[in-house]
Every structure is written in C-alpha cells, then in structure tokens.
Amino acid sequence: MRVKASTCREQEARQLDLAANDPLESRRKVAAAAAKAWWLEAIQAEKREAGHIDLKDRTDAEITREFAEETEADASQDGA
C-alpha cells in the first residue's frame, strides 16, 4: 500500500514536534530519525502523485506487459 504525501507530511510534522519537545533525549533522537524517514517517503509520494514513474513501477509494468503478450501468444496457438 502506498501512503499519500499529505499523510507523510503530517507524520513528519508530528515526529518533528516530538523531536523538539519530548522530555527524554532517546525519544527525541528516535523521533528525529522518524521525521527524516517520513520526509523521504513524502518526497517519493509527491513524485508518484505528480505522475513520475519510479523504476519499480516501470519494472512492474514491463512484467505485466510480458504476461499479457505470453497470454495472447498462447491463445493464438490454441486457436490455430
């Protein structure tokens, strides 16, 4: 499942708030790392939502096309 950019940005903001305000230093460090991860995911989500296709999506499309071509070839051989 892909997460929307808006959700990523909300989680990033939540983690940044925790990183700045949590009373425990260890939790502030974890929250800062989580904020960075959400920021990176938001960038990827924004690219997807803008219509940019990443390598994984391109590969999935190629595999789907190959299966469709094989199915068509099998169907034409069965009908011959």
C-alpha positions in Angstrom: 0.0 0.0 0.0 1.3 3.4 -0.9 1.0 6.3 1.5 -0.2 9.7 0.3 2.2 12.7 0.5 -0.2 14.5 2.8 -0.1 11.6 5.3 3.7 11.6 5.1 3.9 15.3 5.8 1.5 15.0 8.8 3.6 12.2 10.3 6.8 14.2 9.6 5.4 17.2 11.4 4.3 15.0 14.3 7.7 13.5 14.7 9.5 16.8 14.4 7.3 18.1 17.2 8.3 15.1 19.3 11.9 15.5 18.4 11.8 19.1 19.7 9.6 18.7 22.8 9.8 15.1 24.2 11.4 15.2 27.7 13.5 12.1 27.0 16.6 12.5 24.8 16.4 9.0 23.5 12.9 9.5 22.3 13.9 12.8 20.7 16.6 11.0 18.7 14.2 8.3 17.6 11.6 11.0 16.6 14.2 12.9 14.6 15.1 9.8 12.7 11.4 9.0 12.1 10.9 12.6 10.9 13.6 12.1 8.3 12.2 8.8 7.1 8.7 10.4 6.7 10.3 13.3 4.8 12.0 10.9 2.4 8.8 9.0 1.9 6.9 12.2 1.3 9.3 13.1 -1.5 8.7 9.7 -3.1 4.9 10.1 -2.7 4.9 13.5 -4.2 6.8 12.2 -7.2 4.3 9.4 -7.6 1.3 11.7 -7.2 2.9 14.1 -9.8 2.9 11.3 -12.3 6.6 10.4 -12.2 7.1 6.6 -12.5 9.8 5.1 -10.4 12.0 2.2 -11.5 9.9 -0.3 -9.5 6.7 0.8 -11.2 8.3 0.6 -14.6 9.5 -2.9 -13.9 6.1 -4.0 -12.7 4.6 -2.5 -15.9 7.1 -4.4 -18.1 6.4 -7.7 -16.3 2.6 -7.2 -16.7 3.1 -6.5 -20.4 5.2 -9.6 -20.9 2.5 -11.8 -19.2 -0.2 -10.2 -21.5 1.9 -10.9 -24.6 2.5 -14.5 -23.4 -1.2 -15.0 -22.8 -2.0 -13.6 -26.3 0.6 -15.9 -27.9 -0.8 -18.9 -26.1 -4.4 -18.0 -27.1 -3.4 -17.7 -30.8 -1.6 -21.0 -30.7 -4.6 -22.8 -29.1 -6.9 -21.3 -31.8 -4.6 -22.3 -34.7 
